[in-house]
Amino acid sequence: MRSSFNIKVILFVTAILIVGGVLFYTNRIVEKLRDDSRRFLTYNAQLVANALSSDDQNLDFVFNEIINHISFPVIISVEPQTGIYAYKNVDLPQDATDEEKERLLTELIVSMDSENEAVPIDYMDTPVMFIHYGDSELIRQLRWLPYIEITIVALFILLGFIGFQFIRSAERRGIWVGMAKETAHQLGTPLSSLMGWLELLKDRFSQNSDDQEVLADMESDLQRLNQVAQRFSKIGSGVTLIPLESRELIQPVVQYIRRRIPYWDKRINITIENPENPIIMANMELFAWALENLLKNAIDANDKSLGEIVITVEQKLPAVFIEVRDNGRGIAARDRKNIFRPGWSSKKRGWGLGLSLTKRIIEEYHHGRISVQSSPGKGTTFRLVLRGQANQ
C-alpha cells in the first residue's frame, strides 16, 4: 500500500516537472521570437527615421516596401496611443466607419502595448512616431502548443491509467475466480467421500437414537460444507437470476445465523420487516452468501449487552431495497471508503474478504448496488438495491 502511494507521488511530481519544463521551454521560444520581432521593427524604425530627414519619396518607399511586408499586426501612430498613421495585418470590420476604425485601432494599440513595448521612431532625438505590434500567428500558435501537448499527454496518461486499472482488476478477478474454483474442486472429493461414509454409519447405528442425533448433526454440517463448495463453484461462472420471494431468500439465512449467535457469545435480536414480500431477481446461493456476510459483520461490530439487527425490505419497482441496520460500533469516516477493498479489515484476525465478496456478488452477479451509512457509536446501515419483479 505504501509503495503504491510512493509510486503515485513520484508519477505526479514527474508530471508536474514535465509540464513545467514544457511551459518554460515554450515561453523561452516565444520570448526569443518577440525579441526578433522587436529588433526587426527597431531596424525599420531607424530606416523610417532616416527617411524623415530626406524627401517624401524615400518615406513612401519605406512604408510600401518594408513596413507592408511585415507578417504580424502593426499599427503606427503619431502619438503614443492616438493619431493612427498606418496599420498592417489588422482585421477590421469592412462596414466600419472611420470613427469606428479609429476607436478599434486605439483599443488594439492598448492591447498590443500590454504585450509588447512600442518601438519609437526618433527624429532629431525626439519620438515622432510609434510602432505598436502584436504577436505573429506563429507566436500565438506556440503559446497554445504546450497546453495542447499537455492535454494530449494527459489523455494518454488517463487512458493508460484506465487500461492499467482494467488489467489489474482483470488479474484480481482471475485470481479470485481461480482460487474459488480450486477451493470448490478441492472440497468436492472429500465431501463426496464423507457423504458415503455417513450413509454407512446410518445403516450401522440405525437402532441407537443418540447415535442418530449425532449423525443428523454430522449430516447438517456436511450439507453446510457442500453449500459452501457450491457457492465457491458459482464464482466466475455464468450466474442465472430467477424471480424469488424475498422472504424465501432472507428467512433461511436469518435462521442459520440465529442458531449460531449463542456460540459466538452474543445476545442479538434479528428482526425482519418485510410486509410486502417483493419478488427479487436473484441467485439463491450467492445472495444468501452476501446476506450472511452482512449479518456476520453486524454481529462482529456489536459489543453491546443486547444488540439489534433490523432487516428492512421495500419495493419500489423496478427496484427492491434491502437495508441491514445494526446498533453496533459503527465505522469511522476515514475507514468507510476502505471497507469494500479486498484485504482491508478492522478486526485483528480478519481476512478482509467478506464485504469485498458481498460487493462483488451484489454488483457483478446481481447487477445491483450496495452502499453504507455509518456513524461511530450509532451503528451501520448497508443498503442493497436489486432488480425486482411485480408480484403475480
Sine and cosine of phi, psi and omega as CSV:
sin_phi,cos_phi,sin_psi,cos_psi,sin_omega,cos_omega
0.00,0.00,-0.70,0.72,0.00,-1.00
-0.92,0.40,-0.68,0.74,0.00,-1.00
-0.90,0.43,-0.61,0.79,0.04,-1.00
-0.88,0.47,-0.66,0.75,0.03,-1.00
-0.90,0.43,-0.66,0.75,0.01,-1.00
-0.89,0.46,-0.65,0.76,0.02,-1.00
-0.89,0.45,-0.66,0.75,0.01,-1.00
-0.89,0.45,-0.66,0.76,0.02,-1.00
-0.90,0.44,-0.69,0.73,0.01,-1.00
-0.89,0.47,-0.69,0.72,0.01,-1.00
-0.90,0.44,-0.65,0.76,0.00,-1.00
-0.90,0.43,-0.72,0.70,0.01,-1.00
-0.89,0.45,-0.66,0.75,0.03,-1.00
-0.88,0.47,-0.67,0.74,0.03,-1.00
-0.89,0.46,-0.66,0.75,0.03,-1.00
-0.89,0.46,-0.67,0.74,0.01,-1.00
-0.90,0.43,-0.65,0.76,0.02,-1.00
-0.90,0.43,-0.72,0.70,0.01,-1.00
-0.88,0.47,-0.70,0.71,0.02,-1.00
-0.89,0.46,-0.65,0.76,0.03,-1.00
-0.90,0.43,-0.67,0.74,0.02,-1.00
-0.90,0.44,-0.71,0.70,0.01,-1.00
-0.90,0.45,-0.69,0.73,0.00,-1.00
-0.89,0.46,-0.72,0.69,-0.03,-1.00
-0.90,0.43,-0.67,0.74,0.00,-1.00
-0.91,0.41,-0.66,0.75,0.04,-1.00
-0.90,0.44,-0.57,0.82,0.06,-1.00
-0.89,0.46,-0.69,0.73,0.01,-1.00
-0.91,0.42,-0.68,0.74,0.01,-1.00
-0.88,0.48,-0.69,0.72,0.01,-1.00
-0.90,0.43,-0.61,0.79,0.04,-1.00
-0.90,0.43,-0.67,0.74,0.03,-1.00
-0.91,0.42,-0.61,0.79,0.05,-1.00
-0.91,0.42,-0.64,0.77,0.04,-1.00
-0.90,0.44,-0.63,0.78,0.05,-1.00
-0.89,0.45,-0.67,0.74,0.03,-1.00
-0.88,0.47,-0.66,0.75,-0.02,-1.00
-0.92,0.40,-0.67,0.74,0.03,-1.00
-0.89,0.45,-0.63,0.78,0.02,-1.00
-0.90,0.43,-0.69,0.72,0.01,-1.00
-0.93,0.37,-0.59,0.81,0.03,-1.00
-0.89,0.46,-0.66,0.75,0.04,-1.00
-0.89,0.45,-0.70,0.71,0.00,-1.00
-0.93,0.36,-0.53,0.85,0.06,-1.00
-0.89,0.46,-0.60,0.80,0.05,-1.00
-0.92,0.40,-0.62,0.78,0.05,-1.00
-0.90,0.45,-0.66,0.75,0.03,-1.00
-0.90,0.43,-0.65,0.76,0.02,-1.00
-0.88,0.47,-0.64,0.77,0.04,-1.00
-0.91,0.41,-0.60,0.80,0.00,-1.00
-0.93,0.38,-0.52,0.85,0.02,-1.00
-0.89,0.45,-0.51,0.86,0.01,-1.00
-0.99,0.12,-0.08,1.00,0.02,-1.00
-0.95,-0.31,-0.48,-0.88,-0.03,-1.00
-1.00,-0.04,0.13,-0.99,-0.06,-1.00
-0.92,0.40,-0.47,0.88,-0.03,-1.00
-0.90,0.44,-0.67,0.74,0.05,-1.00
-0.90,0.43,-0.60,0.80,0.02,-1.00
-0.91,0.43,-0.68,0.73,0.04,-1.00
-0.89,0.46,-0.60,0.80,0.02,-1.00
-0.89,0.45,-0.67,0.74,0.00,-1.00
-0.87,0.49,-0.74,0.67,-0.04,-1.00
-0.93,0.37,-0.64,0.77,-0.09,-1.00
-0.98,0.21,-0.60,0.80,-0.11,-0.99
-0.99,-0.15,-0.38,0.93,-0.05,-1.00
-0.93,-0.36,-0.87,0.48,-0.08,-1.00
-0.87,0.49,-0.63,0.78,-0.05,-1.00
-0.93,0.37,-0.25,0.97,0.01,-1.00
-1.00,-0.04,0.07,1.00,0.05,-1.00
-0.95,0.31,0.68,-0.74,-0.10,-1.00
-0.99,-0.11,-0.03,1.00,-0.01,-1.00
-0.88,-0.47,0.30,-0.96,-0.08,-1.00
-0.89,0.46,0.75,-0.66,-0.02,-1.00
-0.66,-0.75,0.69,-0.72,0.11,-0.99
-0.76,-0.65,0.76,-0.65,0.03,-1.00
-0.94,-0.35,0.82,-0.58,-0.01,-1.00
-0.85,-0.53,0.37,-0.93,0.02,-1.00
-1.00,-0.07,-0.16,0.99,0.12,-0.99
-0.84,-0.53,0.25,-0.97,-0.04,-1.00
-0.77,0.63,-0.66,0.75,-0.01,-1.00
-0.63,-0.78,0.32,0.95,0.04,-1.00
-0.62,-0.78,0.11,-0.99,0.03,-1.00
0.94,0.33,0.94,0.34,-0.08,-1.00
-0.93,0.37,0.80,-0.60,0.03,-1.00
-0.98,-0.19,-0.71,0.71,-0.01,-1.00
-0.35,-0.94,0.32,-0.95,0.08,-1.00
-0.46,-0.89,0.40,-0.92,-0.05,-1.00
-0.54,-0.84,0.61,-0.79,0.04,-1.00
0.86,0.50,0.59,0.81,0.03,-1.00
-0.90,-0.44,0.82,-0.57,0.00,-1.00
-1.00,0.10,0.87,-0.49,0.06,-1.00
-0.80,-0.59,0.52,-0.85,0.05,-1.00
-0.86,0.52,0.72,-0.69,-0.04,-1.00
-0.91,0.41,-0.50,0.87,-0.04,-1.00
-1.00,-0.07,0.19,0.98,-0.03,-1.00
-0.96,0.28,0.61,-0.79,0.07,-1.00
-0.98,0.22,0.17,-0.99,0.00,-1.00
-0.88,0.47,-0.63,0.78,0.02,-1.00
-0.91,0.43,-0.66,0.75,0.02,-1.00
-0.91,0.41,-0.64,0.77,0.04,-1.00
-0.89,0.45,-0.67,0.74,0.02,-1.00
-0.87,0.49,-0.68,0.73,0.00,-1.00
-0.92,0.40,-0.71,0.71,-0.01,-1.00
-0.90,0.44,-0.65,0.76,0.00,-1.00
-0.92,0.39,-0.61,0.79,0.03,-1.00
-0.90,0.43,-0.67,0.74,0.05,-1.00
-0.90,0.44,-0.62,0.79,0.01,-1.00
-0.92,0.38,-0.58,0.82,0.05,-1.00
-0.87,0.49,-0.68,0.73,0.02,-1.00
-0.88,0.48,-0.67,0.74,0.01,-1.00
-0.92,0.40,-0.66,0.75,0.01,-1.00
-0.90,0.44,-0.68,0.73,-0.04,-1.00
-0.92,0.40,-0.43,0.90,0.04,-1.00
-0.95,0.32,-0.39,0.92,0.02,-1.00
-0.99,-0.15,-0.66,0.75,-0.06,-1.00
-0.71,-0.71,0.73,-0.69,0.01,-1.00
-0.93,0.36,0.71,-0.70,-0.02,-1.00
-0.89,0.45,0.55,-0.83,0.02,-1.00
-0.99,-0.15,0.88,-0.48,-0.02,-1.00
-0.99,0.17,0.53,-0.85,0.13,-0.99
-0.95,-0.30,0.93,-0.38,-0.10,-0.99
-1.00,-0.07,0.63,-0.78,0.13,-0.99
-0.70,-0.71,0.87,-0.50,-0.07,-1.00
0.85,0.53,0.69,0.73,0.02,-1.00
0.88,0.48,0.36,0.93,0.03,-1.00
-0.80,-0.60,0.78,-0.62,0.04,-1.00
-0.90,0.44,0.84,-0.54,0.04,-1.00
-0.93,-0.37,-0.35,0.94,0.04,-1.00
-0.58,-0.81,0.33,-0.94,0.01,-1.00
-0.72,-0.69,0.73,-0.69,0.03,-1.00
-0.98,-0.19,0.91,-0.41,0.05,-1.00
-0.98,-0.22,0.71,-0.71,-0.06,-1.00
-0.62,-0.78,0.48,-0.88,0.05,-1.00
-0.93,-0.37,0.00,-1.00,-0.01,-1.00
-0.96,0.28,0.59,-0.81,0.06,-1.00
-0.95,0.31,0.17,-0.99,0.02,-1.00
-0.88,0.48,-0.60,0.80,0.02,-1.00
-0.89,0.45,-0.68,0.73,0.00,-1.00
-0.91,0.41,-0.67,0.75,0.02,-1.00
-0.88,0.48,-0.63,0.77,0.04,-1.00
-0.92,0.40,-0.63,0.77,0.01,-1.00
-0.91,0.42,-0.56,0.83,0.00,-1.00
-0.91,0.41,-0.51,0.86,0.03,-1.00
-1.00,0.06,-0.34,0.94,-0.10,-0.99
-0.83,0.56,-0.75,0.66,-0.03,-1.00
-0.88,0.48,-0.59,0.81,0.01,-1.00
-0.93,0.38,-0.60,0.80,0.07,-1.00
-0.91,0.41,-0.70,0.72,0.02,-1.00
-0.89,0.46,-0.70,0.72,-0.01,-1.00
-0.89,0.46,-0.65,0.76,0.02,-1.00
-0.89,0.46,-0.70,0.72,0.00,-1.00
-0.90,0.43,-0.71,0.70,0.02,-1.00
-0.88,0.47,-0.67,0.74,0.01,-1.00
-0.88,0.47,-0.64,0.77,0.03,-1.00
-0.90,0.43,-0.68,0.74,0.04,-1.00
-0.89,0.45,-0.67,0.74,0.02,-1.00
-0.89,0.45,-0.68,0.74,0.01,-1.00
-0.88,0.47,-0.71,0.70,0.02,-1.00
-0.90,0.45,-0.65,0.76,0.05,-1.00
-0.89,0.46,-0.66,0.75,0.01,-1.00
-0.91,0.42,-0.69,0.73,0.02,-1.00
-0.89,0.46,-0.68,0.73,0.03,-1.00
-0.89,0.46,-0.66,0.75,0.02,-1.00
-0.89,0.45,-0.70,0.72,0.01,-1.00
-0.89,0.45,-0.63,0.78,0.00,-1.00
-0.91,0.42,-0.69,0.72,0.00,-1.00
-0.90,0.43,-0.70,0.72,0.00,-1.00
-0.90,0.44,-0.65,0.76,0.03,-1.00
-0.90,0.44,-0.65,0.76,0.02,-1.00
-0.91,0.42,-0.63,0.77,0.04,-1.00
-0.90,0.43,-0.70,0.71,0.03,-1.00
-0.88,0.48,-0.67,0.74,0.00,-1.00
-0.89,0.45,-0.65,0.76,0.01,-1.00
-0.90,0.43,-0.67,0.74,0.04,-1.00
-0.90,0.44,-0.70,0.71,-0.01,-1.00
-0.86,0.51,-0.75,0.66,-0.02,-1.00
-0.91,0.42,-0.67,0.75,0.00,-1.00
-0.88,0.47,-0.69,0.72,0.02,-1.00
-0.90,0.43,-0.65,0.76,0.00,-1.00
-0.90,0.44,-0.71,0.70,0.00,-1.00
-0.89,0.45,-0.69,0.72,-0.01,-1.00
-0.91,0.42,-0.63,0.77,0.04,-1.00
-0.88,0.48,-0.72,0.70,0.02,-1.00
-0.88,0.48,-0.64,0.77,-0.01,-1.00
-0.92,0.40,-0.69,0.72,-0.03,-1.00
-0.92,0.39,-0.56,0.83,0.01,-1.00
-0.96,0.27,-0.47,0.88,-0.13,-0.99
-0.88,0.48,-0.72,0.69,-0.08,-1.00
-0.91,0.42,-0.80,0.61,0.02,-1.00
-0.91,0.42,-0.50,0.87,0.03,-1.00
-0.91,0.41,-0.68,0.74,0.03,-1.00
-0.89,0.46,-0.65,0.76,0.01,-1.00
-0.91,0.41,-0.68,0.73,0.00,-1.00
-0.90,0.43,-0.61,0.79,0.05,-1.00
-0.87,0.49,-0.64,0.77,0.03,-1.00
-0.91,0.40,-0.69,0.72,0.04,-1.00
-0.89,0.45,-0.58,0.81,0.01,-1.00
-0.90,0.44,-0.64,0.77,0.03,-1.00
-0.91,0.42,-0.61,0.79,0.04,-1.00
-0.91,0.42,-0.64,0.77,0.02,-1.00
-0.91,0.42,-0.61,0.79,0.03,-1.00
-0.87,0.48,-0.67,0.74,-0.01,-1.00
-0.92,0.39,-0.61,0.80,-0.07,-1.00
-0.96,0.27,-0.60,0.80,-0.08,-1.00
-0.93,-0.37,0.60,0.80,-0.09,-1.00
-0.94,0.34,-0.37,0.93,-0.05,-1.00
-1.00,0.04,-0.28,0.96,-0.10,-1.00
-0.99,-0.15,0.90,-0.44,-0.06,-1.00
-0.92,0.39,-0.59,0.80,0.01,-1.00
-0.90,0.44,-0.67,0.74,0.03,-1.00
-0.91,0.42,-0.60,0.80,0.01,-1.00
-0.89,0.45,-0.59,0.81,0.03,-1.00
-0.92,0.40,-0.66,0.75,0.04,-1.00
-0.90,0.43,-0.68,0.74,0.01,-1.00
-0.90,0.44,-0.58,0.81,0.03,-1.00
-0.91,0.42,-0.64,0.77,0.05,-1.00
-0.91,0.42,-0.64,0.77,0.04,-1.00
-0.89,0.46,-0.66,0.75,0.01,-1.00
-0.90,0.44,-0.64,0.77,0.03,-1.00
-0.88,0.48,-0.68,0.74,0.01,-1.00
-0.92,0.38,-0.63,0.78,0.03,-1.00
-0.91,0.42,-0.63,0.78,0.05,-1.00
-0.90,0.44,-0.60,0.80,0.05,-1.00
-0.90,0.44,-0.70,0.71,0.05,-1.00
-0.88,0.47,-0.62,0.78,0.03,-1.00
-0.91,0.42,-0.60,0.80,0.06,-1.00
-0.90,0.44,-0.67,0.74,0.05,-1.00
-0.87,0.49,-0.69,0.73,0.02,-1.00
-0.88,0.48,-0.66,0.75,0.02,-1.00
-0.90,0.44,-0.61,0.79,0.04,-1.00
-0.88,0.48,-0.72,0.69,0.00,-1.00
-0.90,0.43,-0.57,0.82,-0.03,-1.00
-0.92,0.39,-0.41,0.91,-0.02,-1.00
-0.99,0.13,-0.31,0.95,0.02,-1.00
-0.91,0.41,0.82,-0.57,0.00,-1.00
1.00,0.04,-0.14,0.99,0.02,-1.00
-1.00,-0.07,0.25,-0.97,0.08,-1.00
-0.94,0.34,0.92,-0.39,-0.08,-1.00
-1.00,-0.08,0.77,-0.64,0.03,-1.00
-0.99,-0.12,0.80,-0.60,0.04,-1.00
-0.99,-0.14,0.75,-0.66,0.00,-1.00
-0.80,-0.59,0.41,-0.91,0.03,-1.00
-0.95,0.32,0.84,-0.54,-0.02,-1.00
-0.73,-0.69,0.57,-0.82,0.08,-1.00
-0.93,0.38,0.68,-0.73,-0.02,-1.00
-0.88,0.48,-0.56,0.83,0.03,-1.00
-0.90,0.43,-0.62,0.79,0.02,-1.00
-0.92,0.39,-0.49,0.87,0.01,-1.00
-0.99,0.17,-0.64,0.76,-0.18,-0.98
-1.00,0.01,-0.66,0.75,-0.14,-0.99
-0.85,0.53,-0.73,0.69,-0.02,-1.00
-0.88,0.47,-0.59,0.81,0.00,-1.00
-0.92,0.40,-0.69,0.73,-0.01,-1.00
-0.90,0.43,-0.66,0.75,0.02,-1.00
-0.89,0.46,-0.65,0.76,0.02,-1.00
-0.89,0.45,-0.69,0.73,-0.01,-1.00
-0.93,0.36,-0.64,0.77,-0.01,-1.00
-0.86,0.50,-0.65,0.76,-0.03,-1.00
-0.91,0.41,-0.40,0.92,-0.09,-1.00
-0.98,-0.20,-0.15,0.99,0.00,-1.00
-0.84,0.54,-0.69,0.73,0.01,-1.00
-0.87,0.50,-0.55,0.84,0.00,-1.00
-0.93,0.36,-0.36,0.93,0.01,-1.00
-1.00,-0.05,0.16,0.99,0.04,-1.00
0.84,0.54,0.74,0.67,0.00,-1.00
-0.78,-0.63,0.43,-0.90,0.16,-0.99
-0.84,-0.54,0.98,-0.19,-0.09,-1.00
-0.67,-0.74,0.76,-0.65,0.11,-0.99
-1.00,-0.07,0.74,-0.67,0.06,-1.00
-0.92,-0.39,0.85,-0.52,-0.04,-1.00
-0.89,-0.45,0.65,-0.76,0.04,-1.00
-0.91,-0.41,0.83,-0.56,0.08,-1.00
-0.93,-0.37,0.99,-0.12,-0.09,-1.00
-0.59,-0.81,0.90,0.43,-0.08,-1.00
-0.93,0.36,-0.51,0.86,-0.09,-1.00
-1.00,0.09,-0.39,0.92,-0.04,-1.00
0.75,0.66,0.85,0.53,-0.07,-1.00
-0.94,0.35,0.35,-0.94,0.04,-1.00
-1.00,0.07,0.71,-0.71,0.00,-1.00
-0.84,-0.54,0.69,-0.72,0.13,-0.99
-0.98,0.18,0.95,-0.31,-0.14,-0.99
-0.47,-0.88,0.25,-0.97,0.21,-0.98
-0.96,-0.27,0.86,-0.51,-0.17,-0.99
-0.87,0.49,-0.71,0.70,-0.06,-1.00
-0.89,0.46,-0.76,0.65,-0.07,-1.00
-0.95,0.31,-0.63,0.78,0.02,-1.00
-0.90,0.43,-0.66,0.75,0.03,-1.00
-0.87,0.49,-0.60,0.80,0.03,-1.00
-0.90,0.44,-0.71,0.70,-0.01,-1.00
-0.90,0.44,-0.72,0.70,-0.01,-1.00
-0.91,0.41,-0.62,0.78,0.03,-1.00
-0.88,0.48,-0.66,0.75,0.03,-1.00
-0.89,0.45,-0.65,0.76,0.01,-1.00
-0.91,0.42,-0.67,0.75,-0.01,-1.00
-0.93,0.38,-0.66,0.75,0.04,-1.00
-0.90,0.44,-0.63,0.78,0.02,-1.00
-0.90,0.43,-0.65,0.76,0.03,-1.00
-0.91,0.41,-0.62,0.79,0.01,-1.00
-0.93,0.36,-0.68,0.74,0.01,-1.00
-0.89,0.46,-0.53,0.85,-0.06,-1.00
-1.00,0.10,0.02,1.00,-0.08,-1.00
-0.94,-0.33,0.91,-0.42,0.02,-1.00
-0.88,-0.47,0.37,0.93,0.01,-1.00
-1.00,0.10,0.30,-0.95,-0.02,-1.00
-0.90,0.44,-0.55,0.84,0.08,-1.00
-0.65,-0.76,0.95,-0.32,-0.03,-1.00
-1.00,-0.03,0.35,-0.94,0.00,-1.00
-0.75,-0.66,0.73,-0.68,0.14,-0.99
-0.78,-0.62,0.82,-0.58,-0.02,-1.00
-0.86,-0.51,0.82,-0.57,0.06,-1.00
-0.96,-0.27,0.88,-0.47,-0.03,-1.00
-0.92,-0.40,0.74,-0.67,0.01,-1.00
-0.86,-0.51,0.79,-0.62,-0.03,-1.00
-0.67,-0.74,0.68,-0.73,-0.03,-1.00
-0.96,-0.27,0.80,-0.59,0.14,-0.99
-0.67,-0.75,0.99,0.16,-0.11,-0.99
-0.77,0.63,0.64,-0.77,0.17,0.98
-1.00,0.04,0.27,0.96,-0.06,-1.00
-0.90,-0.43,0.40,-0.92,0.15,-0.99
-0.84,-0.54,0.77,-0.64,-0.05,-1.00
-0.96,-0.28,0.80,-0.61,0.05,-1.00
-0.85,-0.52,0.81,-0.58,0.04,-1.00
-0.89,-0.45,0.72,-0.69,0.10,-1.00
-0.91,-0.41,0.96,-0.29,-0.12,-0.99
-0.91,-0.42,0.73,-0.68,0.04,-1.00
-0.78,-0.63,0.22,-0.98,0.03,-1.00
-0.93,-0.38,0.61,0.80,-0.06,-1.00
-0.99,0.12,-0.41,-0.91,-0.10,-1.00
-0.92,0.38,-0.44,0.90,-0.07,-1.00
0.99,0.12,0.03,-1.00,-0.06,-1.00
-0.83,-0.56,0.74,-0.67,0.04,-1.00
-0.91,0.42,0.51,-0.86,-0.06,-1.00
-0.86,0.52,-0.60,0.80,-0.04,-1.00
-0.93,0.36,-0.37,0.93,-0.04,-1.00
-0.99,-0.11,-0.20,0.98,-0.13,-0.99
-0.89,0.46,-0.56,0.83,-0.04,-1.00
-0.97,0.22,-0.20,0.98,-0.08,-1.00
-0.98,-0.22,-0.16,0.99,-0.19,-0.98
-0.90,0.43,-0.46,0.89,0.01,-1.00
-1.00,-0.08,0.05,1.00,-0.02,-1.00
-0.99,0.14,0.77,-0.63,-0.01,-1.00
-0.86,0.52,0.72,-0.70,0.05,-1.00
1.00,-0.06,-0.23,0.97,-0.01,-1.00
-1.00,-0.02,0.72,-0.70,0.03,-1.00
-0.47,-0.88,0.60,-0.80,0.07,-1.00
-1.00,0.05,-0.16,0.99,0.01,-1.00
-1.00,-0.04,0.59,-0.81,-0.05,-1.00
-0.89,0.45,-0.56,0.83,-0.04,-1.00
-0.95,-0.31,0.24,0.97,-0.03,-1.00
-0.99,0.16,0.52,-0.85,0.05,-1.00
-1.00,0.02,-0.31,0.95,0.00,-1.00
0.95,0.30,0.52,0.85,-0.03,-1.00
-0.91,-0.41,-0.34,0.94,-0.10,-0.99
-0.87,0.49,-0.82,0.57,-0.03,-1.00
-0.95,0.32,-0.54,0.84,0.07,-1.00
-0.89,0.46,-0.68,0.73,0.05,-1.00
-0.91,0.42,-0.65,0.76,0.02,-1.00
-0.87,0.50,-0.71,0.70,0.01,-1.00
-0.88,0.48,-0.66,0.75,0.01,-1.00
-0.90,0.43,-0.68,0.73,-0.01,-1.00
-0.90,0.44,-0.70,0.71,-0.06,-1.00
-0.94,0.33,-0.71,0.70,-0.14,-0.99
-1.00,0.07,-0.67,0.75,-0.07,-1.00
-1.00,0.06,-0.64,0.77,-0.08,-1.00
-1.00,-0.09,-0.49,0.87,0.02,-1.00
-0.96,-0.29,-0.03,1.00,0.03,-1.00
0.81,0.59,0.62,0.78,0.02,-1.00
-0.93,-0.37,-0.37,-0.93,0.01,-1.00
-0.66,-0.75,0.49,-0.87,0.08,-1.00
-0.70,-0.72,0.69,-0.72,0.01,-1.00
-0.64,-0.77,0.23,-0.97,-0.06,-1.00
-0.69,-0.72,0.63,-0.78,0.14,-0.99
-0.78,-0.63,0.75,-0.66,-0.08,-1.00
-0.40,-0.92,0.49,-0.87,0.11,-0.99
-0.69,-0.73,0.72,-0.69,0.00,-1.00
-0.83,0.56,0.80,-0.60,0.02,-1.00
1.00,0.09,-0.14,0.99,-0.07,-1.00
-0.88,-0.47,0.02,1.00,0.05,-1.00
0.99,-0.15,0.00,-1.00,-0.09,-1.00
-0.69,-0.72,0.58,-0.81,0.07,-1.00
-0.80,-0.61,0.87,-0.50,0.14,-0.99
-0.99,-0.14,0.75,-0.66,-0.05,-1.00
-0.89,-0.46,0.85,-0.52,0.04,-1.00
-0.96,-0.27,0.69,-0.73,0.09,-1.00
-0.87,-0.49,0.91,-0.43,-0.06,-1.00
-0.82,-0.57,0.31,-0.95,0.00,-1.00
-0.98,0.19,0.79,-0.61,-0.02,-1.00
-0.96,-0.29,-0.01,-1.00,0.02,-1.00
-0.55,-0.84,0.62,-0.79,-0.02,-1.00
-0.89,0.45,0.65,-0.76,0.04,-1.00
-0.90,0.43,0.63,-0.77,0.00,-1.00
-0.96,0.27,0.00,0.00,0.00,0.00
